Amino acid sequence: MPFDTPLAAEIWEKKYRFRSDEGEDVDLAATLSRVANAVAKAENPANRKVWRARFRDALTDFRFIPAGRILAGAGTARNVTLFNCFVMGTLPDNLPGIFEHLREAAVTLQQGGGVGMDFSTIRPSGAPVMGVGAQASGPLSFMDTWDAMCRTIMSAGQRRGAMMGCLRIDHPDIEAFIDAKRDGARFRNFNLSVLVTDEFMAALEAGRDWTLSFNGQPYRSLPASGLWDRLMQATYDAAEPGVIFVDRVNALNNLADIETISASNPCGEQMLPPYGACLLGSINLARLVSSPFEADAKIELTELETLTETAIRFLDNVIDISRYPLEQQGEEARAKRRLGLGVTGLADALIFCGAAYGSDKAVALSERWMGAIKRAAYRASAHLAAEKGPYPLFDKAILDRPNLLGLDPDTRALISEHGLRNGCLTSIAPTGTTSLLADNVSSGVEPVFAFSYSRKVRQADGTSVEEPVTDYALRVWHRLHGDAAPPADVFVSAQTLTPQDHLRMQASAQRFVDSSISKTVNCPADISFDAFKDVYREGYRLGCKGLTTYRPNAITGSVLSVAETPVQADVPETPLAPRARKLEGATYKLKWPQSAHAVYVTINDADTGHGPRPFEIFVNSKNMDHYAWTLALTRMISAVFRRGGDVSFVADELQAVFDPQGGAFMDGRYVPSLPAAIGRVVAEHLGMTGAGSAETGNRKDAACCPKCGQKALIRKEGCDTCLECGHSKCG
């Protein structure tokens, strides 16, 4: 099963190909066979051969795409989890309990799971701490320790950690939480979401005041409209926080009678209870369209439903073969057997059927396909319950939950007779990396972000070559129609759609999804604040459970702007001239709390004809304990500076270094090591305000990738995704 694109082959090689002393995946077919064989082992031995073949057939041509954790880990005997999503336990409001939960989060991240936490249970900043005569530092200070921990795990492991931090709209520290991402260097390993209640939305609509309180004690009141404007202004300026309409989440939860949800996984598609875990997988709608671009183009619902039934059984089996970082997570998963089956390739499938994303036809087709998946998923779960037994906490009262009331009578009768194998069945996750693996189909329910762009691939000899990347639907068009221009009214992208187009598609899909949807509402840079601040309110009116937006801004950088030409040349790296006799620069005084003497960091710039850029760095201190490593560090960094190109990755890499002896708090933020403090100085000198730096690198309007250093990091589905190396914070 060859790849259609070099990018897909590269992602398979780096992320999903398994190698060990005993053998390796020789090609993609071997990878898919490894996964199918591992998952079939959960079946009765007499049936394994049959189900191994059915699972392998579903994986062929990327018709069904398990989440990356499953592709990378199933059948490898690695000590990793096959679950993508976790929400940690309820945080206690005491120091020993908080740090025990920090340990649990670290263990979960180490095994490859993303985590979500609700910090609303921690008392606000300034509240008294009885017995020690002190004042509480508040939830944000503890979030700094989580952020440093995640960065430490990331620097020691192979995957970037991902976390979601949540805080209720009535918490006394909510304003500081809302504004936290204005500091582009803070909480870089967190996505942030505000838990917005129905009561707050009613106060907002009525123009009433809103009271901030903790444990029933009121702290102060402020106009609900003012707090909402503050939230929306922060999102307008910094792309975060997002919102989770937490009362709606609980009201529509299949398992509301036995659990309460107060947080989501890092990308927002899985709203989970304490220690909740969820498996992910996606039906690739783009691969199911027959006769693309013809008048009779369509998805056969029978084929879609059959594939869905196989996917449900596949994911249900993974619950039984997966490891769990914590026993509480395993107990929760086995008690409710929650699944998160979703879709990818929706936008490409719509294009094949002649429907512009956001149009009435697109909404109708989306609802038709999602309705078929929902019916088939519940039917498959009921049949599994008849064969293997329902989930342990099953109660027939689930038939009265909103998500099940619209099911057809035959499916409801099946559930009434046999129960359900799975308490929740569907969600729509971000599929950034796996959609690239599947030959660059459109991701999740997102519109196509860019139909074509170029990426620079570094070769073994240090040179780079241009590599065009084309969306799957556009490649199929050219395969069928040669050089003819594709119809512009159907080939719409995220760059041209309105926020209302995004909201319509998200809301229409949400009606058929048990949990939630990871999606980004892209907004143009020039949208007015008055127009922007109504996006979340409109999403609430339409029935969405959670929302995130992205507008190009000065704090996070801009989403990639792509011309409709297949290749855009990169600015070549040019070596700098030899050192001039005199250079201009700056010296920064750095007081590291663990050192008796100040550290002085000097960065000198050279003028390349395009403005000053760093040329060399010196680190000096009276403390000679640091001499050897600081000398080696400065010589290496100076060599990197002199090579030219985007050097912002130097600051990123330094700031990810942790010291086993412990870091320190500087300017109210936790810094994990002295090299990390030096990295902060480098970032300051470069004028970095987030993941990116100055206008260097190969994509002027994208942010800088923390893995490959290229300016190709874009925001999709609430995730940072690199168009150069395929890195995804959530994937």
C-alpha positions in Angstrom: 0.0 0.0 0.0 2.2 2.8 -1.2 1.9 6.4 -0.2 0.6 9.1 -2.6 2.7 11.8 -1.0 6.3 12.0 0.4 4.9 13.8 3.5 2.7 10.8 4.3 5.7 8.4 3.9 7.8 10.7 6.2 5.2 10.8 8.9 4.8 7.0 8.8 8.6 6.6 9.1 8.9 9.1 12.0 5.8 8.4 14.0 4.1 5.1 13.3 6.7 2.7 11.9 7.7 0.2 14.7 11.3 -1.1 15.0 12.7 -3.4 17.6 15.5 -5.9 18.0 13.0 -8.6 17.0 12.0 -7.0 13.8 10.3 -4.0 12.2 7.4 -2.8 10.1 8.8 -3.1 6.6 6.1 -1.0 5.1 2.7 0.6 5.9 0.9 -2.6 5.2 3.0 -4.3 7.9 2.0 -1.5 10.3 -1.7 -1.9 9.6 -1.4 -5.7 9.9 0.4 -5.3 13.2 -2.4 -3.1 14.6 -5.2 -5.3 13.2 -3.6 -8.4 14.7 -3.1 -6.8 18.1 -6.7 -5.6 18.3 -8.2 -8.9 17.2 -6.5 -10.6 20.2 -9.3 -9.2 22.4 -11.7 -11.6 20.5 -12.6 -15.1 21.3 -9.8 -17.3 19.8 -12.3 -19.0 17.5 -13.2 -15.6 16.0 -9.9 -13.9 15.9 -9.0 -14.8 12.3 -12.3 -13.4 11.0 -12.1 -10.2 12.9 -8.4 -9.7 12.1 -9.3 -9.8 8.4 -12.3 -7.4 8.9 -10.2 -4.9 10.9 -7.4 -5.1 8.3 -9.9 -4.4 5.5 -11.3 -1.4 7.4 -7.8 0.0 7.7 -7.0 -0.4 4.0 -6.9 2.8 2.0 -7.3 4.7 5.3 -11.1 4.1 5.3 -10.9 3.9 9.1 -8.1 5.6 10.8 -7.4 4.8 14.5 -5.8 7.6 16.5 -2.1 7.9 16.5 -1.6 6.3 19.9 -3.1 3.1 18.5 -1.2 3.1 15.3 2.1 3.7 17.1 1.6 1.4 20.1 -0.7 -1.5 19.3 1.2 -4.8 19.0 4.5 -3.3 20.1 4.7 -4.4 23.7 5.8 -0.8 24.6 4.8 0.5 28.0 2.5 3.1 26.5 -1.2 3.7 26.6 -3.4 3.4 23.4 -5.7 6.2 24.7 -5.3 9.8 23.6 -7.5 11.5 26.1 -7.6 11.7 29.8 -9.1 14.0 32.4 -7.3 13.9 35.7 -9.0 13.4 39.1 -10.6 16.3 41.1 -7.9 18.5 42.5 -8.0 18.8 46.3 -7.5 22.2 47.9 -4.4 21.2 49.8 -0.7 21.1 49.0 0.0 17.3 49.4 -3.1 16.4 47.3 -2.2 18.9 44.6 1.3 17.6 44.2 0.0 14.0 44.2 -2.2 14.9 41.2 0.8 16.6 39.6 2.6 13.3 39.8 -0.4 11.4 38.3 -0.5 13.9 35.4 3.3 13.4 34.8 2.9 9.6 34.7 0.0 9.9 32.2 1.9 12.3 30.0 5.0 10.0 30.1 2.9 7.2 28.7 1.6 9.3 25.8 -1.8 10.5 27.1 -2.9 14.1 26.9 -4.5 15.4 30.1 -7.2 17.9 31.1 -7.6 19.4 34.6 -10.2 21.6 36.2 -8.4 24.0 38.5 -11.6 25.6 39.9 -11.3 23.6 43.1 -8.2 25.5 44.2 -8.8 28.5 46.5 -8.2 31.9 44.9 -5.1 34.0 45.2 -4.9 35.8 48.5 -7.3 33.5 50.4 -6.0 32.5 53.9 -4.2 29.2 54.4 -5.3 28.2 57.9 -2.7 26.8 60.2 0.4 28.4 58.6 -0.5 32.0 58.6 -0.1 32.4 54.9 -2.1 33.5 51.8 -2.9 31.1 49.0 -1.1 31.7 45.7 -4.1 30.7 43.6 -4.7 28.2 40.8 -2.6 29.9 38.2 0.6 29.5 40.3 0.0 25.8 40.4 -0.7 25.7 36.7 2.9 27.1 36.3 4.2 23.9 38.0 2.1 21.7 35.6 3.4 23.7 32.7 7.0 23.2 33.8 6.4 19.5 34.5 4.9 19.0 31.0 7.9 20.8 29.4 10.2 18.4 31.4 8.4 15.3 30.2 8.4 16.6 26.7 12.2 17.3 26.8 12.9 13.7 28.1 10.4 11.9 25.8 9.6 11.6 22.1 6.2 13.4 22.0 5.2 16.8 23.0 2.9 16.8 26.0 -0.5 18.3 25.7 -2.7 19.7 28.5 -6.0 21.5 28.9 -6.5 23.9 31.9 -10.1 24.8 32.8 -11.5 27.4 35.3 -15.1 28.2 36.1 -16.5 31.5 35.0 -17.4 32.3 38.7 -14.0 31.6 40.2 -12.5 34.7 41.8 -9.3 34.4 39.8 -11.1 34.1 36.4 -9.9 37.5 35.2 -6.2 36.6 35.6 -6.9 33.2 34.0 -8.6 34.9 31.0 -5.6 37.2 30.5 -2.9 34.6 31.1 -2.1 33.9 27.5 -1.4 37.5 26.8 2.1 36.6 28.1 3.2 34.6 25.0 5.7 32.6 27.1 3.3 31.5 29.8 1.4 28.2 29.8 2.8 27.2 26.5 2.0 23.5 27.1 -1.6 24.4 28.0 -4.7 25.0 26.1 -7.1 27.1 28.2 -10.9 27.0 28.4 -13.3 28.8 30.6 -16.2 26.7 32.0 -19.2 28.9 31.1 -22.5 28.1 32.9 -26.1 28.5 31.7 -26.6 30.9 34.6 -23.8 33.2 33.4 -25.2 33.2 29.8 -28.6 34.2 31.2 -27.0 37.0 33.2 -25.2 38.1 30.1 -28.4 38.2 28.0 -30.3 40.0 30.8 -27.5 42.6 31.4 -27.1 41.6 35.1 -24.2 41.6 37.4 -22.2 38.4 38.0 -20.8 37.2 41.3 -17.4 35.6 41.7 -17.3 33.1 44.6 -15.5 30.1 46.0 -17.0 27.3 48.0 -20.2 29.4 48.4 -18.4 32.5 49.7 -18.9 35.5 47.5 -15.8 37.6 46.7 -17.1 40.4 44.4 -19.5 41.2 41.7 -19.0 42.8 38.2 -21.2 43.2 35.1 -21.5 40.0 33.2 -21.1 41.9 30.0 -17.8 43.3 31.2 -16.4 39.9 32.0 -17.6 38.5 28.7 -16.0 41.4 26.8 -12.7 40.7 28.7 -12.9 37.1 27.7 -13.6 37.9 24.1 -10.9 40.6 24.0 -8.3 38.1 25.2 -9.4 35.6 22.6 -9.4 38.3 20.0 -5.9 39.3 20.9 -4.3 35.9 21.9 -6.6 33.2 20.4 -7.3 31.9 24.0 -9.1 31.0 26.1 -11.8 28.9 24.5 -15.1 28.2 26.1 -16.9 25.0 27.3 -20.6 25.4 28.0 -20.3 23.0 31.0 -24.0 22.9 31.9 -24.9 21.9 28.4 -22.2 19.3 28.4 -23.6 17.7 31.5 -27.3 18.0 30.4 -26.6 16.1 27.2 -24.2 13.5 28.6 -25.4 9.9 28.2 -23.9 9.1 31.7 -25.2 12.2 33.5 -26.9 10.0 36.1 -23.6 8.6 37.3 -21.0 11.3 36.7 -20.3 15.0 36.6 -18.0 16.5 34.0 -15.9 19.6 34.7 -13.0 19.4 32.2 -12.1 18.2 28.7 -9.1 16.6 27.1 -6.5 19.0 25.6 -8.3 19.5 22.3 -11.8 19.8 23.6 -13.6 16.9 21.8 -13.8 14.7 24.9 -15.6 16.1 27.9 -14.7 13.6 30.6 -15.4 12.9 34.3 -12.5 12.6 36.9 -10.1 9.9 35.6 -12.1 9.7 32.4 -10.4 8.2 29.4 -11.5 7.9 25.8 -10.3 6.1 22.6 -10.3 7.9 19.3 -10.7 6.9 15.7 -12.1 8.4 12.5 -14.1 7.3 9.5 -12.5 8.8 6.5 -15.4 10.2 4.5 -13.2 11.4 1.6 -12.3 7.7 0.8 -16.0 6.6 0.7 -17.3 9.0 -2.1 -18.0 7.2 -5.3 -17.8 9.0 -8.6 -16.2 12.2 -7.2 -17.0 15.4 -9.1 -19.8 13.7 -11.0 -23.5 14.5 -10.7 -24.1 11.1 -9.0 -21.2 11.5 -6.5 -22.3 10.1 -3.1 -21.4 8.0 -0.1 -23.3 4.7 0.0 -24.9 4.7 3.5 -24.8 0.9 3.7 -21.0 0.9 3.2 -20.7 3.8 5.7 -22.8 1.9 8.3 -20.9 -1.3 7.9 -17.6 0.4 8.3 -18.9 2.2 11.4 -19.9 -1.1 13.0 -16.4 -2.5 12.4 -14.8 0.6 13.8 -16.9 0.4 17.0 -15.9 -3.2 17.6 -12.3 -2.3 16.9 -12.2 0.6 19.4 -14.1 -1.5 22.0 -11.4 -4.2 21.8 -8.7 -1.6 22.4 -10.2 -0.9 25.8 -9.2 -4.5 26.7 -5.7 -4.6 25.3 -4.5 -1.1 26.3 -2.3 -0.2 29.3 -3.4 2.6 31.6 -1.1 5.0 33.2 -3.1 4.9 36.5 -5.4 2.2 37.8 -8.2 4.7 38.4 -8.2 5.4 34.7 -8.4 1.7 33.8 -11.3 1.3 36.3 -13.2 4.2 34.8 -12.6 3.1 31.2 -13.7 -0.5 31.9 -16.8 0.6 33.9 -18.3 2.8 31.1 -16.3 1.7 28.0 -16.5 5.1 26.5 -15.5 5.5 22.8 -14.8 8.5 20.6 -15.5 7.5 17.0 -15.6 10.5 14.6 -14.9 11.5 11.1 -12.1 13.1 9.0 -12.0 14.1 5.3 -15.5 15.8 5.6 -14.5 18.9 3.6 -12.9 16.8 0.8 -16.0 14.6 0.7 -18.2 17.7 0.4 -16.0 19.0 -2.5 -16.3 15.6 -4.3 -20.1 16.0 -4.0 -20.2 19.6 -5.3 -21.1 21.1 -1.9 -19.3 24.3 -0.7 -18.4 24.0 3.0 -21.0 26.0 5.1 -23.7 25.9 2.4 -27.1 24.4 2.8 -26.2 21.4 0.7 -23.1 20.9 2.8 -25.1 21.0 6.0 -27.7 18.5 4.6 -25.0 16.1 3.5 -23.1 16.3 6.7 -26.3 15.6 8.7 -27.1 12.6 6.5 -23.6 11.1 6.9 -23.4 11.8 10.7 -26.9 10.5 11.2 -25.9 7.2 9.5 -22.8 6.9 11.7 -24.8 7.6 14.9 -27.4 4.9 14.0 -24.8 2.3 13.1 -22.7 3.1 16.2 -25.6 2.5 18.6 -26.7 -0.6 16.7 -23.2 -2.0 16.8 -22.9 -1.3 20.5 -26.2 -3.0 21.3 -25.1 -6.1 19.3 -21.8 -6.2 21.1 -23.7 -6.0 24.4 -25.7 -9.0 23.4 -22.5 -10.9 22.5 -20.1 -9.7 25.2 -22.3 -8.0 27.8 -23.1 -4.3 28.4 -20.8 -1.9 30.2 -20.9 -2.7 33.9 -22.7 0.5 34.9 -25.4 0.2 32.2 -28.9 1.3 33.2 -31.9 1.3 30.9 -32.6 4.9 32.0 -30.0 5.8 29.4 -32.8 5.4 26.8 -34.3 8.6 28.2 -31.1 10.6 27.7 -31.4 13.3 24.9 -28.8 11.6 22.5 -30.9 8.4 22.4 -34.4 9.8 22.1 -34.0 10.4 18.4 -32.9 6.9 17.6 -35.1 4.7 15.3 -37.5 2.3 17.1 -35.6 -0.8 16.1 -32.3 0.4 17.5 -34.0 1.5 20.7 -35.6 -1.9 21.0 -32.2 -3.6 20.6 -30.8 -1.4 23.4 -33.8 -2.1 25.6 -33.3 -5.9 25.2 -29.5 -6.2 25.3 -28.2 -2.9 26.7 -25.2 -1.0 25.4 -21.6 -2.1 25.3 -20.4 1.5 25.5 -21.7 4.4 27.5 -20.8 7.1 25.0 -19.8 6.4 21.4 -19.0 9.4 19.3 -16.9 12.5 19.2 -14.9 14.4 16.5 -11.3 14.7 17.3 -8.5 16.7 15.6 -6.8 14.4 13.0 -3.9 16.6 12.1 -1.1 14.0 11.9 -3.2 11.0 10.8 -5.0 13.0 8.1 -1.6 13.9 6.7 -0.7 10.2 6.9 -3.9 9.5 4.9 -2.4 11.4 2.0 -3.4 14.8 3.3 -7.2 14.5 3.4 -9.0 17.5 5.1 -8.7 17.2 8.9 -11.7 16.3 11.1 -14.7 18.5 10.3 -12.5 21.4 9.4 -12.6 23.1 6.0 -9.5 22.6 3.8 -6.9 24.9 5.3 -4.8 25.3 2.1 -5.1 23.4 -1.1 -1.4 23.6 -1.9 1.7 24.9 -0.2 5.4 24.0 -0.2 7.5 22.6 2.6 11.3 22.6 2.9 12.8 19.2 3.6 16.4 19.2 4.9 18.6 16.5 3.4 21.3 14.5 5.0 24.0 16.7 3.5 22.5 19.8 5.1 20.9 21.2 1.9 17.1 21.6 1.5 14.7 20.7 -1.3 11.3 22.1 -2.0 8.4 19.6 -1.7 4.9 20.6 -2.8 2.0 19.5 -0.6 -1.4 19.3 -2.1 -4.8 18.6 -0.6 -6.3 15.2 -1.4 -9.4 16.6 -3.2 -7.3 18.8 -5.4 -5.0 15.9 -6.4 -8.1 13.8 -7.3 -9.4 16.7 -9.4 -6.1 17.0 -11.4 -6.0 13.2 -11.8 -9.4 13.2 -13.3 -9.4 16.6 -15.1 -5.7 17.3 -15.9 -4.8 21.0 -15.7 -8.3 22.3 -15.8 -9.0 24.8 -13.1 -11.1 23.4 -10.2 -14.5 25.1 -9.6 -13.9 28.0 -7.3 -17.4 27.9 -5.8 -16.7 24.4 -4.3 -13.0 24.6 -3.6 -13.4 26.9 -0.7 -10.8 27.1 2.1 -10.6 28.3 5.7 -9.1 31.5 4.3 -12.3 32.6 2.5 -15.1 31.3 4.8 -17.0 33.4 7.3 -17.2 32.5 11.0 -20.9 31.8 10.4 -19.9 29.0 7.9 -17.8 27.4 10.6 -20.5 27.6 13.2 -23.1 26.1 10.9 -21.0 23.1 10.2 -20.0 22.6 13.8 -23.5 22.9 15.1 -25.0 20.6 12.5 -22.5 17.9 13.3 -22.9 18.3 17.1 -26.5 17.2 16.9 -25.3 13.6 16.1 -22.3 13.5 18.5 -22.4 12.2 22.0 -19.4 14.1 23.3 -18.1 17.2 21.6 -16.1 18.4 18.6 -12.6 19.8 18.3 -12.8 22.6 15.8 -11.4 26.1 15.3 -13.5 28.9 14.0 -11.0 30.8 11.8 -11.6 34.5 11.7 -9.9 37.1 9.4 -7.3 39.4 11.0 -9.3 42.4 10.1 -12.6 41.3 11.7 -13.9 44.0 14.0 -14.0 43.2 17.7 -17.8 44.0 17.8 -18.3 41.3 15.1 -15.9 38.9 16.7 -17.3 39.0 20.3 -20.6 37.6 19.1 -19.1 34.4 17.7 -19.2 32.4 21.0 -22.7 33.7 21.8 -24.0 32.6 18.4 -22.3 29.2 18.9 -24.1 28.9 22.2 -27.5 29.7 20.6 -26.8 27.1 17.9 -26.2 24.3 20.4 -22.4 24.0 20.4 -20.8 22.5 23.5 -17.5 24.2 23.2 -15.8 26.7 20.9 -12.4 28.0 20.1 -11.5 30.7 17.6 -8.3 31.8 15.9 -7.6 35.2 14.5 -4.1 36.1 13.3 -2.6 38.3 16.1 0.6 39.8 17.4 0.9 37.4 20.4 0.6 34.0 18.8 1.6 34.9 15.3 -0.6 34.6 12.2 -2.1 31.6 10.7 -0.4 30.7 7.5 -1.5 32.8 4.5 -1.2 30.6 1.4 -1.4 31.9 -2.2 -3.3 29.7 -4.6 -0.1 28.8 -6.4 1.4 25.4 -5.7 4.8 26.5 -4.6 6.0 29.6 -2.7 9.8 29.9 -2.6 11.5 30.1 0.8 14.0 32.8 1.7 17.4 31.0 1.5 19.7 31.0 4.4 22.8 33.1 3.7 25.9 33.0 5.8 26.9 36.2 7.7 30.0 38.1 6.9 33.1 37.7 9.2 32.8 39.5 12.5 33.2 43.2 12.3 35.6 44.9 14.6 32.7 46.6 16.5 29.3 45.2 17.1 26.2 46.7 18.8 24.4 44.6 21.4 22.9 44.4 24.8 23.8 43.0 28.2 21.2 41.5 30.4 21.6 41.0 34.2 20.1 37.7 35.3 19.8 37.0 39.0 19.5 33.2 39.4 18.1 32.6 42.9 20.3 29.6 43.5 23.5 31.5 42.7 25.2 34.0 45.0 26.4 36.1 42.0 24.5 37.6 39.1 24.8 36.1 35.6 25.4 38.6 32.8 24.2 37.6 29.3 25.5 39.7 26.4 24.1 39.3 22.9 25.7 41.2 20.0 24.1 41.8 16.7 25.4 42.1 13.2 23.7 44.1 10.4 23.0 41.8 7.4 21.5 44.5 5.2 18.0 43.4 6.4 18.3 44.8 9.9 20.3 43.5 12.9 20.3 39.9 13.9 22.1 38.0 16.6 25.8 37.2 15.9 27.3 36.0 19.2 26.5 35.5 22.8 28.5 35.6 26.0 27.6 34.4 29.5 29.7 35.7 32.5 29.5 35.4 36.2 31.8 35.5 39.3 30.5 32.0 40.0 33.1 29.8 38.4 31.0 26.6 38.9 29.2 27.5 35.7 32.3 28.3 33.6 32.8 25.2 31.6 29.3 24.6 30.5 28.5 28.3 29.9 31.6 28.6 27.7 30.6 25.5 25.7 27.0 26.8 25.5 28.0 30.2 24.2 30.4 28.9 21.6 27.7 26.5 20.3 24.9 29.2 20.3 27.2 31.7 18.6 28.0 29.2 15.9 24.3 28.7 15.3 23.7 32.5 15.2 26.4 32.9 12.5 24.9 30.3 10.3 21.8 32.5 9.7 18.2 31.4 9.2 15.6 31.3 11.9 17.3 31.0 15.3 14.2 31.3 17.5 14.4 27.6 18.2 17.5 28.3 20.3 15.3 30.1 22.8 12.7 27.3 22.7 15.2 24.5 23.2 17.0 26.3 26.1 13.7 27.0 27.8 12.8 23.3 27.7 15.9 22.3 29.8 15.2 21.2 33.3 17.5 20.9 36.3 17.1 17.7 38.4 18.1 19.9 41.4 15.1 22.1 40.8 14.3 25.4 39.2 13.2 28.7 40.6 10.5 31.3 40.4 11.5 34.4 38.5 9.2 37.4 37.9 6.3 35.3 39.1 6.9 32.4 36.7 8.6 29.0 37.3 11.8 28.6 35.4 13.1 25.0 35.4 16.9 25.7 35.1 19.6 28.3 34.6 19.9 27.4 30.9 16.1 28.0 30.6 16.6 31.4 32.2 19.2 32.2 29.6 16.7 31.0 27.0 14.3 33.6 28.3 16.9 36.2 27.7 17.5 35.0 24.2 13.7 35.1 23.5 13.5 38.6 24.9 16.4 39.8 22.7 14.8 38.2 19.6 11.5 40.0 20.5 9.7 36.6 20.7 6.1 36.9 22.0 5.1 33.3 21.6 6.1 30.3 19.5 7.5 32.5 16.7 10.1 35.2 16.5 11.1 37.8 14.0 10.1 37.7 10.3 12.7 35.1 9.4 12.1 31.6 8.2 10.3 30.1 5.3 6.7 31.2 6.1 6.2 34.7 7.2 2.7 34.4 8.5 3.0 31.2 10.5 4.4 30.6 14.0 7.7 28.8 14.7 7.4 25.0 15.2 9.0 23.9 18.6 10.2 20.7 17.0 11.7 21.6 13.6 12.2 25.3 14.1 10.4 26.2 10.8 7.8 29.0 10.7 5.1 26.6 9.6 3.0 26.2 12.8 -0.7 26.8 12.2 -3.8 26.5 14.4 -6.3 23.9 13.4 -9.0 22.2 15.5 -7.6 23.9 18.6 -4.2 22.3 17.9 -0.9 23.7 16.8 0.1 21.7 13.7 3.3 22.1 11.7 3.0 22.0 7.9 6.8 21.2 7.7 7.4 18.2 9.9 3.8 17.1 10.8 4.3 17.9 14.5 1.0 18.3 16.4 0.6 19.4 20.0 -2.5 17.3 20.3 -1.9 14.4 17.9 
